[in-house]
Amino acid sequence: MLAIDEPGLLEPGYRLTGFTPGETLRLGPYEVRTFALPHWLPNAGARFSAAGLVLAYTGDTGSSPALVELARDADLLIAEATYPDDIPQRHEGNLSSAVEVGRYAAEAGVRRLLLTHLWPGTEPREALAAVGRGFAGPVEVAAPGLTVTVGR
């Protein structure tokens, strides 16, 4: 978006905030803890907390012990699950599978899970079946127009 921004056109709609993964930020009512996560490019997951609720978000990431800390007791974890089961060698360490996501979501005590970034052509039911081998809680797959309310 910034590359196509005519000078000042989008400026009122966003505020860029630089950070180093590992920092905690205040954004409006949210405390945002950031976590360095593995990927080809610099990458951070974020844990948004406000009013006693927690939303955790991974973005694209390979496996990392930080994922459990990021997701600990989250009311909602939004997690990249590019592949249902096996990750091709060329993407190992940089992308996740639904099976992995299910395991760390269960270990973290996540209440609800939303899978994102499925590889084109992946059937959502495949990802749901794979995540279900490790996580027994409610799971959905992100889709255009999906609205999710975080709450208990």
C-alpha positions, 0 to 999 in steps of 0.5 A, a space after each residue: 500500500 505504501 508503494 502506491 500511496 500518493 503523497 499523504 493520501 493514505 496517511 490519515 488511515 495508518 500510523 507506522 510504528 517500528 519495533 524490534 521483535 521481543 518488545 511490548 507496545 501500547 496501541 490504543 487499548 491493546 498491549 501488544 507483545 511481539 515475538 521473533 519468529 522464523 521465516 525467510 524475511 524478518 518476521 514477528 508474531 503478535 499477542 494483543 491483550 485488552 479487557 482480559 482477552 487475548 488474540 495471538 497472531 503468527 503470520 508466516 512462520 516455521 516451528 519455534 518454541 516462541 509459538 507456545 509462549 505467543 499463544 499461551 491461554 489465548 482466547 483466539 489464535 490466528 495461525 498460518 497453516 500453509 500445509 495440512 501435514 508434511 512441509 516440503 523440504 524447501 519450506 521447512 523452518 519457514 512455514 507451518 503445517 496444520 498438524 504443527 499448529 494443532 500441537 502447539 495450540 493444545 500445549 498453549 491451552 488455546 481456546 479457539 483456533 483460526 487457520 490462515 494461509 492455506 496453500 492454494 488448492 488445499 481443501 479446508 477439510 484437509 487442514 481441519 482434519 490435520 489440526 484435529 489430530 492435536 487440538 480438540 478445541 473449536 477450529 475454523 479456516 479463514 475465508 473472505 468475508 469471515 468475521 470473528 468475535 473474540 470473547 468468552 
